[in-house]
Amino acid sequence: MCQRRATNYSGNSYLGIHLGIERLEAVLLNAELQVTYTAVIRYDVDLPEYGTIFGVHFNALSNKFQINPVMYIKALDMLLNCLASQGADLHSVAAIGGAAHQYGAIYWSLAGFRSLCGLNPLMRLHEQLTEKSFSLRSFFYMNDSLNVQSYDMDEQLGGAEQISMITGSKSFVHTTASEIRKVFQDYPFEYGNTMRISLMSSFLASLFVGSIASIEYSDASRMNLLNIAEKQWSPECLNACAPCLSLRLMKAIATNRLQGRIADYFVNRWNFRSDCIIATATGSSASFLASLNLDSCFLFISLSDRDELVMRFTQRPNLTEGCIICHPTLPNEYVGLIRFRNGGKVRARICKEVANGDWLEFNEMLNATPMGNDNHIAVHFDEQDYILKTHGTLRWTKYNDELSKEVLQATQQFPDPKLEARALIEGQLMYYRAIAAKSGFILGPDTKVLVSGNYCSSQSILQIVADIFNAPVYIIKGPAAYVMGAAYRARYAFYEYREDNCNCRKCRNCRGRDTRLSYSEFIQQIPDNLSLVTEPTAGCAAIYEPLTARFMRMCSLLETEKTAKKKG
């Protein structure tokens, strides 16, 4: 017979925190997973003493963004104070989940490690974890600033394909490995004084446990350092990145593992309960996925400055130009991420050209043109894309002959601005559809498309998404998905490690008949936060399937021309 006293968990609450580029936000859920309190700290507004613009300092000469970790630490103190001042009972918090942006890393000094392990509840966090706690400020680089470091790693590991086989992606300029190598080369003294390196996610978890937290598989698999098949740091990649790097990284752990109990500092200063558990913090993308109860038929499209495709795969896909990460809630599955350079900035440029920057007028133009745009197609690569190594603009009408010598001179401008508007949107989305299919994502009758980002408020654009993918389109409603995913993971961590963790004979026998729920099964109880916004128009497949093939031939011709010019 089970000797454990029956426990009532109805008074518990669960805290999710997201450390973003521009703000730190929190959401508190009750036992029924309803939002009871929220809090937001905007760095530019609430912490003006750090002088940030959109959360960072930008150095145009070095093309580098700089982040002061102490600003994040002070923001956390303010965030907890904001929750407490609203009347939130922090003593009821049974578990905390975290998520954070995936730019840059945190370089802990020995002094910082000692301060973290011995926090004094009579002092505020940022009064103890000062700039001396870090060997240098955090950096992340934009554009092609890290090309040299990326090429170096590729060369040492036997080429881009080899590092992709190990880590799930080529050595991209935005990976943490390239940034760490740059820090080692430009700041060797500071690198030498670095005791531990955290990602932003494990940095957030470290603050709560009062020690250096481990990096979880999903976030680690974006670094170009983790062997995603074996789920451990790759010695070859570590050695190619920087010397003695293995000594500066904690062992990577599974996403559903716990980091430990909350540090005494938060118990004594903020009245958290001493047995509050800290779930492993993860990256923003993984937390976004954890907030949604999605099946394998969902395709996620982010429409922002840099558009992104996110796809779930039951087996490791072949993404030569994308990034494969370990799925945050399904241990043996993967997530494919593909980013595109020519997204929102190109849309803004065309909108300015054809509608004087008026998006209402631009959407009216989309509505005034038919599906397929009367065979007016346009390729707009203002920057060289990640997938096709080309850039430029190419316009075709139905009269363009693909075999003619003049095919690359083609049409310089369509006769009507409305045609330009629809050609842009259709071209971008046909490109994304073709890349998704090429990556192994099966587009079929059960496919559903989830759209987020700055442009998901445009019903006209969403309708084109539905028609081109021939699938219903959904958007997310309610609080930010990143922070909700963190809170849901906190709730599941409590279920997995506390509610369903008795090992007496009676409970083991019960679990044999009624096995522990998986994360996907557990969050079935979560209120649906998806909203169906549009369905595909009848007959769209007959129009867009041949048009997509024609569009991709345009892209190939443009890429071939660029290659020929280079050889010439």
C-alpha positions as CSV (number, residue, x, y, z in Angstrom):
1,M,0.0,0.0,0.0
2,C,1.3,3.5,-0.9
3,Q,2.5,5.2,2.2
4,R,2.7,8.6,0.6
5,R,0.2,11.1,2.0
6,A,-2.3,12.3,-0.5
7,T,-1.3,15.8,-1.6
8,N,-3.5,18.6,-2.9
9,Y,-1.8,20.5,-5.7
10,S,-4.6,22.8,-6.6
11,G,-2.9,25.7,-4.9
12,N,0.2,25.4,-6.9
13,S,1.3,27.9,-9.5
14,Y,3.9,27.7,-12.3
15,L,6.2,30.4,-13.5
16,G,7.5,30.9,-17.0
17,I,10.1,33.5,-17.9
18,H,11.4,34.4,-21.3
19,L,14.7,36.4,-21.7
20,G,14.3,38.1,-25.0
21,I,16.5,40.5,-26.9
22,E,14.2,43.6,-26.2
23,R,12.5,42.5,-23.0
24,L,12.2,40.1,-20.1
25,E,8.7,38.8,-19.5
26,A,7.0,36.4,-17.1
27,V,3.7,34.6,-16.9
28,L,2.2,32.9,-13.8
29,L,-0.2,30.0,-14.3
30,N,-2.5,28.5,-11.7
31,A,-3.1,24.7,-11.4
32,E,-5.6,24.9,-14.2
33,L,-3.0,26.5,-16.5
34,Q,-4.9,29.8,-16.5
35,V,-2.9,33.0,-16.6
36,T,-3.1,34.8,-13.3
37,Y,-0.3,37.4,-13.5
38,T,2.1,38.7,-16.2
39,A,5.0,41.1,-16.0
40,V,7.3,42.7,-18.6
41,I,10.5,44.6,-18.3
42,R,11.5,46.5,-21.4
43,Y,15.2,47.2,-21.4
44,D,15.2,50.4,-23.4
45,V,12.4,52.0,-21.3
46,D,12.7,50.4,-17.8
47,L,16.5,50.3,-17.7
48,P,17.6,53.5,-19.5
49,E,20.9,53.7,-17.6
50,Y,22.2,50.9,-19.9
51,G,21.6,53.0,-23.0
52,T,20.3,50.2,-25.2
53,I,18.4,50.5,-28.5
54,F,16.2,47.5,-29.1
55,G,18.0,45.9,-26.1
56,V,21.5,46.0,-27.5
57,H,24.5,48.3,-28.2
58,F,25.5,48.3,-31.9
59,N,29.0,49.0,-33.1
60,A,28.7,49.8,-36.8
61,L,32.5,49.6,-37.4
62,S,32.8,46.0,-36.2
63,N,29.2,45.0,-37.2
64,K,28.8,43.7,-33.7
65,F,26.1,43.8,-31.1
66,Q,27.0,44.1,-27.4
67,I,25.0,42.9,-24.4
68,N,25.7,43.7,-20.8
69,P,24.7,40.6,-18.7
70,V,24.2,42.8,-15.6
71,M,21.3,44.5,-17.4
72,Y,19.5,41.1,-17.6
73,I,20.3,40.4,-14.0
74,K,18.8,43.7,-12.8
75,A,15.8,43.1,-15.1
76,L,15.2,39.8,-13.3
77,D,15.1,41.5,-10.0
78,M,12.7,44.1,-11.3
79,L,10.5,41.4,-12.9
80,L,10.1,39.5,-9.6
81,N,9.4,42.7,-7.8
82,C,6.7,43.6,-10.4
83,L,5.0,40.2,-9.8
84,A,5.1,40.6,-6.0
85,S,3.8,44.1,-6.1
86,Q,0.8,42.9,-8.1
87,G,0.0,40.5,-5.3
88,A,1.3,37.3,-6.9
89,D,2.0,34.6,-4.2
90,L,5.5,33.5,-5.2
91,H,5.4,31.0,-2.3
92,S,2.9,29.0,-4.3
93,V,5.3,28.6,-7.3
94,A,6.1,24.9,-7.5
95,A,8.2,25.0,-10.6
96,I,9.9,27.5,-12.9
97,G,10.6,27.1,-16.6
98,G,12.8,29.4,-18.7
99,A,13.5,30.3,-22.3
100,A,15.9,32.8,-23.9
101,H,17.0,34.2,-27.1
102,Q,19.8,32.4,-29.0
103,Y,22.2,35.2,-29.7
104,G,25.6,35.3,-28.1
105,A,26.9,33.6,-24.9
106,I,27.8,34.5,-21.3
107,Y,31.4,34.3,-20.2
108,W,31.6,33.7,-16.5
109,S,34.7,34.6,-14.5
110,L,35.9,32.8,-11.4
111,A,34.7,35.8,-9.3
112,G,31.3,35.5,-10.9
113,F,31.0,31.8,-10.1
114,R,31.8,32.4,-6.5
115,S,29.3,35.3,-6.3
116,L,26.6,33.1,-7.9
117,C,27.2,30.3,-5.4
118,G,27.0,32.6,-2.4
119,L,24.3,35.1,-3.1
120,N,23.3,37.3,-0.1
121,P,19.5,37.8,0.2
122,L,20.1,41.2,1.9
123,M,21.4,42.5,-1.4
124,R,19.9,42.8,-4.9
125,L,21.1,40.5,-7.6
126,H,22.9,43.1,-9.7
127,E,24.7,44.4,-6.6
128,Q,26.5,41.0,-6.3
129,L,26.7,39.8,-9.9
130,T,28.5,42.9,-11.3
131,E,30.5,43.3,-14.5
132,K,33.4,41.7,-12.6
133,S,31.4,38.5,-12.6
134,F,32.0,38.1,-16.4
135,S,35.3,38.0,-18.2
136,L,33.8,40.2,-21.0
137,R,30.5,41.4,-22.2
138,S,28.4,39.2,-24.5
139,F,28.7,39.7,-28.3
140,F,27.0,38.6,-31.3
141,Y,27.9,39.5,-34.9
142,M,25.7,40.3,-37.9
143,N,26.0,39.8,-41.6
144,D,29.3,38.1,-42.7
145,S,31.5,39.2,-39.8
146,L,32.3,35.6,-38.8
147,N,33.0,34.2,-42.2
148,V,36.7,33.6,-41.4
149,Q,35.8,31.7,-38.2
150,S,33.2,29.6,-40.0
151,Y,35.6,28.7,-42.8
152,D,38.3,27.9,-40.3
153,M,36.0,25.4,-38.5
154,D,34.9,23.9,-41.8
155,E,38.5,23.4,-43.0
156,Q,39.6,21.8,-39.7
157,L,36.7,19.4,-39.7
158,G,37.1,18.3,-43.3
159,G,34.5,20.5,-45.0
160,A,31.0,21.9,-44.5
161,E,29.3,18.5,-45.1
162,Q,31.3,16.9,-42.4
163,I,30.4,19.4,-39.7
164,S,26.8,19.3,-40.9
165,M,26.8,15.5,-40.4
166,I,28.0,15.9,-36.8
167,T,26.1,19.0,-35.6
168,G,23.1,19.2,-37.9
169,S,24.2,22.3,-39.7
170,K,27.1,23.9,-41.6
171,S,29.3,26.3,-39.8
172,F,27.1,29.4,-40.1
173,V,28.2,32.9,-39.2
174,H,25.5,33.1,-36.5
175,T,26.3,30.0,-34.6
176,T,27.7,30.2,-31.1
177,A,30.8,28.2,-32.1
178,S,31.8,30.9,-34.6
179,E,31.2,33.6,-32.0
180,I,33.3,31.8,-29.3
181,R,36.1,31.3,-31.8
182,K,36.0,35.0,-32.6
183,V,36.2,35.9,-28.9
184,F,39.2,33.5,-28.4
185,Q,41.0,35.2,-31.3
186,D,40.2,38.8,-30.5
187,Y,40.2,38.6,-26.7
188,P,42.6,35.8,-25.7
189,F,43.2,37.2,-22.2
190,E,39.5,37.4,-21.4
191,Y,38.9,34.0,-22.9
192,G,41.7,32.6,-20.7
193,N,40.0,34.1,-17.6
194,T,36.6,32.5,-18.6
195,M,35.7,29.7,-16.2
196,R,32.4,28.7,-17.8
197,I,30.4,29.6,-20.9
198,S,26.6,29.7,-20.8
199,L,24.0,30.2,-23.5
200,M,21.4,32.8,-22.6
201,S,19.0,30.0,-21.7
202,S,21.4,28.2,-19.3
203,F,22.4,31.7,-17.9
204,L,18.8,32.3,-16.9
205,A,18.6,28.9,-15.2
206,S,22.0,29.5,-13.5
207,L,20.6,32.6,-11.8
208,F,17.7,30.6,-10.3
209,V,19.7,27.6,-9.1
210,G,22.7,29.6,-7.8
211,S,25.2,27.6,-9.8
212,I,26.3,27.1,-13.4
213,A,23.4,25.4,-15.2
214,S,23.8,22.9,-18.0
215,I,22.9,23.6,-21.6
216,E,20.0,21.4,-22.9
217,Y,20.1,19.4,-26.1
218,S,17.8,21.6,-28.2
219,D,19.7,24.8,-27.6
220,A,23.0,23.0,-27.7
221,S,22.3,21.6,-31.1
222,R,22.2,25.2,-32.5
223,M,25.8,25.8,-31.5
224,N,27.7,23.7,-34.1
225,L,29.3,21.9,-31.2
226,L,26.9,19.1,-30.2
227,N,26.9,15.7,-31.9
228,I,23.2,15.5,-32.3
229,A,23.1,11.7,-32.9
230,E,25.0,10.9,-29.7
231,K,23.7,14.0,-27.9
232,Q,27.1,15.0,-26.4
233,W,29.7,17.6,-27.2
234,S,31.8,16.7,-30.2
235,P,35.5,16.6,-29.3
236,E,36.4,17.4,-32.9
237,C,34.1,20.5,-33.0
238,L,35.3,21.7,-29.6
239,N,38.9,21.5,-30.7
240,A,38.2,23.3,-34.0
241,C,36.4,26.1,-32.1
242,A,38.8,27.1,-29.3
243,P,41.4,25.5,-27.0
244,C,40.2,23.9,-23.7
245,L,36.6,24.6,-24.6
246,S,35.4,21.3,-23.1
247,L,36.5,22.6,-19.7
248,R,34.3,25.7,-20.1
249,L,31.1,23.9,-21.0
250,M,28.9,22.0,-18.7
251,K,27.7,18.6,-19.9
252,A,24.7,18.9,-22.2
253,I,21.6,17.4,-20.7
254,A,18.1,16.3,-21.9
255,T,15.5,19.0,-22.2
256,N,13.2,17.3,-19.7
257,R,15.9,17.1,-17.0
258,L,15.8,19.4,-14.0
259,Q,18.5,21.9,-13.1
260,G,17.8,21.5,-9.4
261,R,16.0,23.3,-6.7
262,I,15.7,27.1,-6.4
263,A,18.6,28.8,-4.7
264,D,18.2,29.9,-1.0
265,Y,18.6,33.5,-2.2
266,F,15.1,33.5,-3.8
267,V,13.6,31.6,-0.8
268,N,14.8,34.2,1.7
269,R,14.4,37.3,-0.4
270,W,11.3,36.6,-2.4
271,N,9.6,33.9,-0.3
272,F,9.7,31.2,-2.9
273,R,9.2,27.7,-1.4
274,S,12.5,25.8,-0.8
275,D,11.4,22.8,-2.8
276,C,10.5,24.9,-6.0
277,I,12.1,23.0,-8.9
278,I,13.9,24.6,-11.8
279,A,13.2,23.1,-15.2
280,T,16.0,23.1,-17.8
281,A,15.7,26.4,-19.7
282,T,15.7,26.2,-23.5
283,G,15.9,28.5,-26.5
284,S,13.1,30.7,-27.8
285,S,12.4,28.5,-30.9
286,A,12.1,25.4,-28.8
287,S,10.0,27.1,-26.2
288,F,7.7,28.3,-28.9
289,L,7.2,24.7,-30.1
290,A,6.6,23.6,-26.5
291,S,3.7,26.1,-26.2
292,L,1.8,24.4,-29.0
293,N,0.1,21.0,-29.1
294,L,1.0,20.3,-32.7
295,D,1.0,17.1,-34.8
296,S,3.6,16.3,-37.4
297,C,1.4,17.8,-40.2
298,F,2.0,21.4,-39.0
299,L,4.3,23.7,-40.9
300,F,5.4,26.8,-39.1
301,I,6.2,30.0,-41.0
302,S,7.5,33.1,-39.4
303,L,7.1,36.3,-41.5
304,S,9.4,38.9,-40.1
305,D,12.6,40.7,-41.3
306,R,14.2,37.3,-41.7
307,D,11.5,34.8,-42.6
308,E,11.8,31.2,-41.2
309,L,10.4,27.8,-41.8
310,V,10.1,25.3,-38.9
311,M,9.3,21.7,-39.6
312,R,9.0,18.6,-37.4
313,F,10.6,15.4,-38.5
314,T,10.3,11.9,-37.0
315,Q,13.7,11.0,-38.5
316,R,16.7,13.2,-39.1
317,P,16.2,15.1,-42.3
318,N,18.7,16.1,-44.9
319,L,18.9,19.9,-44.6
320,T,22.1,20.9,-46.3
321,E,21.4,24.6,-45.9
322,G,19.3,24.6,-42.8
323,C,19.7,23.8,-39.1
324,I,18.6,20.5,-37.5
325,I,18.0,20.7,-33.7
326,C,16.8,18.1,-31.2
327,H,13.1,18.3,-30.6
328,P,12.5,19.9,-27.2
329,T,9.6,17.7,-26.1
330,L,9.9,14.6,-28.3
331,P,13.2,12.9,-27.4
332,N,13.8,10.9,-30.6
333,E,12.6,13.5,-33.1
334,Y,14.1,16.6,-34.8
335,V,13.1,20.1,-35.8
336,G,14.3,21.6,-39.1
337,L,14.8,25.3,-39.3
338,I,15.5,27.3,-42.4
339,R,16.0,31.0,-42.5
340,F,15.6,33.3,-45.5
341,R,17.4,36.7,-45.9
342,N,14.9,38.2,-48.3
343,G,11.8,38.5,-46.1
344,G,10.3,41.6,-44.5
345,K,12.8,44.1,-45.7
346,V,12.0,43.2,-49.3
347,R,8.3,43.4,-48.6
348,A,8.8,46.8,-47.1
349,R,10.8,48.0,-50.1
350,I,8.2,46.8,-52.6
351,C,5.3,48.3,-50.5
352,K,7.1,51.6,-50.5
353,E,7.6,51.5,-54.3
354,V,4.0,50.5,-55.2
355,A,1.9,51.9,-52.4
356,N,4.1,54.6,-50.8
357,G,4.5,52.4,-47.8
358,D,0.8,52.2,-47.1
359,W,0.1,48.6,-46.1
360,L,-3.7,49.0,-46.3
361,E,-3.3,50.0,-49.9
362,F,-0.8,47.2,-50.5
363,N,-3.3,44.6,-49.1
364,E,-6.1,46.1,-51.3
365,M,-3.7,45.5,-54.3
366,L,-3.4,41.8,-53.2
367,N,-7.2,41.5,-53.0
368,A,-7.7,43.1,-56.4
369,T,-5.5,40.5,-58.2
370,P,-6.4,36.8,-58.9
371,M,-4.7,33.7,-57.8
372,G,-1.6,33.1,-59.9
373,N,-1.4,36.8,-60.8
374,D,-2.2,36.1,-64.5
375,N,1.2,34.3,-64.6
376,H,3.2,37.4,-63.6
377,I,6.0,36.0,-61.4
378,A,8.8,37.8,-59.7
379,V,12.0,36.7,-58.0
380,H,13.4,39.3,-55.5
381,F,16.7,38.4,-53.9
382,D,18.0,41.8,-52.6
383,E,20.6,39.8,-50.6
384,Q,22.3,36.5,-51.5
385,D,20.0,33.9,-50.0
386,Y,21.2,31.2,-47.7
387,I,19.7,28.4,-49.8
388,L,20.3,29.6,-53.4
389,K,23.6,31.4,-53.6
390,T,22.3,34.2,-55.8
391,H,20.8,37.6,-55.7
392,G,19.0,39.8,-58.1
393,T,15.5,40.4,-59.5
394,L,13.8,38.6,-62.3
395,R,10.3,39.1,-63.7
396,W,8.4,36.8,-66.0
397,T,5.0,36.8,-67.7
398,K,3.3,33.9,-69.4
399,Y,5.0,35.0,-72.7
400,N,8.5,34.5,-71.5
401,D,10.2,31.5,-73.2
402,E,12.5,29.7,-70.8
403,L,14.7,28.5,-73.7
404,S,15.2,31.9,-75.2
405,K,18.5,33.8,-75.0
406,E,16.8,36.9,-73.6
407,V,15.1,35.0,-70.7
408,L,17.4,36.7,-68.1
409,Q,16.7,40.2,-69.5
410,A,13.0,39.5,-69.3
411,T,10.5,42.1,-68.1
412,Q,11.9,45.1,-66.2
413,Q,8.6,46.2,-64.7
414,F,5.0,44.9,-64.7
415,P,2.4,47.2,-66.3
416,D,0.3,47.5,-63.1
417,P,1.6,48.1,-59.5
418,K,-1.0,45.5,-58.3
419,L,0.8,42.9,-60.3
420,E,4.1,43.8,-58.6
421,A,2.5,43.5,-55.1
422,R,1.1,40.0,-55.7
423,A,4.1,38.8,-57.6
424,L,6.3,39.6,-54.6
425,I,4.2,37.8,-52.0
426,E,3.4,34.8,-54.2
427,G,7.1,34.5,-55.2
428,Q,8.3,34.4,-51.6
429,L,5.7,31.9,-50.5
430,M,6.2,29.6,-53.5
431,Y,9.9,29.6,-52.7
432,Y,9.2,28.6,-49.1
433,R,6.8,25.8,-50.3
434,A,9.4,24.4,-52.7
435,I,12.2,24.5,-50.0
436,A,9.9,22.8,-47.5
437,A,9.1,20.0,-50.0
438,K,12.8,19.6,-50.9
439,S,13.7,19.3,-47.3
440,G,11.5,16.3,-46.9
441,F,8.4,17.8,-45.4
442,I,5.3,16.1,-46.9
443,L,2.7,18.5,-48.1
444,G,-0.6,16.7,-48.2
445,P,-4.3,16.9,-47.4
446,D,-3.6,16.9,-43.6
447,T,-1.1,19.8,-43.7
448,K,-1.8,22.8,-41.5
449,V,0.2,26.0,-41.6
450,L,0.9,28.1,-38.5
451,V,1.9,31.7,-39.3
452,S,3.5,34.2,-36.8
453,G,5.5,37.4,-37.1
454,N,4.8,41.0,-38.0
455,Y,2.9,40.2,-41.2
456,C,0.4,37.6,-39.8
457,S,-2.1,40.5,-39.2
458,S,-2.6,40.8,-42.9
459,Q,-5.6,38.7,-44.0
460,S,-4.6,39.2,-47.6
461,I,-1.1,37.7,-47.1
462,L,-2.6,34.8,-45.0
463,Q,-5.0,33.9,-47.8
464,I,-2.1,33.7,-50.2
465,V,-0.3,31.4,-47.7
466,A,-3.4,29.2,-47.6
467,D,-3.7,29.0,-51.4
468,I,-0.1,28.4,-52.2
469,F,0.3,25.6,-49.5
470,N,-3.2,24.4,-50.2
471,A,-3.8,24.2,-46.4
472,P,-5.7,25.9,-43.6
473,V,-3.8,28.7,-41.9
474,Y,-3.7,29.3,-38.1
475,I,-2.3,32.0,-35.9
476,I,-1.5,32.1,-32.2
477,K,-3.8,34.0,-29.9
478,G,-3.2,35.0,-26.3
479,P,0.1,35.7,-24.5
480,A,3.5,35.3,-26.2
481,A,4.2,31.7,-27.1
482,Y,7.8,31.8,-25.9
483,V,6.9,32.5,-22.3
484,M,3.9,30.2,-22.3
485,G,6.1,27.4,-23.5
486,A,8.4,28.0,-20.5
487,A,5.4,27.9,-18.1
488,Y,4.0,24.7,-19.6
489,R,7.3,23.0,-19.4
490,A,7.5,24.0,-15.7
491,R,4.1,22.4,-15.1
492,Y,5.1,19.2,-16.9
493,A,8.3,19.0,-14.9
494,F,6.3,19.1,-11.7
495,Y,4.1,16.4,-13.0
496,E,7.0,14.2,-14.1
497,Y,9.2,14.6,-11.1
498,R,6.7,15.2,-8.2
499,E,3.2,14.1,-9.0
500,D,4.1,10.9,-10.8
501,N,7.3,10.0,-9.1
502,C,6.4,7.6,-6.2
503,N,8.3,4.3,-6.4
504,C,6.3,2.2,-4.0
505,R,5.0,-1.1,-5.2
506,K,1.4,0.1,-5.5
507,C,2.3,3.2,-7.6
508,R,4.7,1.1,-9.8
509,N,1.8,-1.3,-10.5
510,C,-0.5,1.6,-11.2
511,R,2.0,3.1,-13.7
512,G,2.2,-0.3,-15.3
513,R,-1.5,-0.1,-16.1
514,D,-1.6,3.6,-16.6
515,T,1.8,4.8,-17.9
516,R,3.2,8.2,-17.4
517,L,1.8,10.8,-19.9
518,S,4.2,12.2,-22.4
519,Y,4.5,15.9,-22.8
520,S,2.3,15.9,-25.8
521,E,-0.4,13.9,-24.0
522,F,-0.2,16.0,-20.9
523,I,-0.7,19.3,-22.6
524,Q,-3.9,18.1,-24.2
525,Q,-5.5,19.8,-21.3
526,I,-4.1,23.2,-22.3
527,P,-6.7,25.6,-23.6
528,D,-6.4,25.8,-27.4
529,N,-4.4,28.9,-28.3
530,L,-4.6,28.4,-32.1
531,S,-7.1,30.3,-34.2
532,L,-8.1,29.2,-37.7
533,V,-8.0,32.4,-39.9
534,T,-8.5,31.1,-43.4
535,E,-8.9,28.1,-45.7
536,P,-7.5,27.5,-49.1
537,T,-9.5,28.7,-52.1
538,A,-11.0,26.0,-54.3
539,G,-8.8,25.2,-57.3
540,C,-5.7,26.7,-55.9
541,A,-3.6,23.6,-56.3
542,A,-4.2,23.5,-60.1
543,I,-2.8,27.1,-60.3
544,Y,0.1,27.0,-57.9
545,E,1.7,23.6,-58.4
546,P,2.9,24.4,-62.0
547,L,3.5,28.0,-61.1
548,T,5.8,27.0,-58.2
549,A,7.8,24.7,-60.6
550,R,8.1,27.6,-63.0
551,F,9.2,30.0,-60.2
552,M,12.0,27.6,-59.1
553,R,13.3,27.3,-62.7
554,M,13.6,31.1,-62.6
555,C,15.6,30.9,-59.4
556,S,17.9,28.3,-61.0
557,L,18.5,30.4,-64.0
558,L,19.4,33.4,-61.9
559,E,21.8,31.2,-59.8
560,T,23.3,29.8,-63.0
561,E,23.9,33.2,-64.4
562,K,25.7,34.4,-61.2
563,T,27.9,31.3,-61.3
564,A,28.8,31.9,-65.0
565,K,29.7,35.5,-64.3
566,K,32.0,34.4,-61.4
567,K,33.8,31.9,-63.7
568,G,34.0,34.5,-66.4
